[in-house]
Amino acid sequence: MEDLTKKYENTIFARSLITNSEHEVLKIALEYLLDNLDNMVGDFDTFPEENANLKQIANIKSLQKLFRL
């Protein structure tokens, strides 16, 4: 997944795409996912699995930045 903040530098645009309720749900869901993925760092047996996990963490952080979560 590309860094969406580069594509949409104006995060007000991205933030305006969702309601306040959706924003809160997204915030909680991304925090939950990030916590779980962070807890799994170092637990994988192969480099590709570990690399995929780290990419997912980066994607979540990109979404958090995009939506100012």
Secondary structure, DSSP 4 states (H G I P E B T S, - for coil): ---HHHHT--HHHHHTTS-HHHHHHHHHHHHHHHHHHHHHTT--SSHHHHHHHHHHHHHHHHHHHHTT-
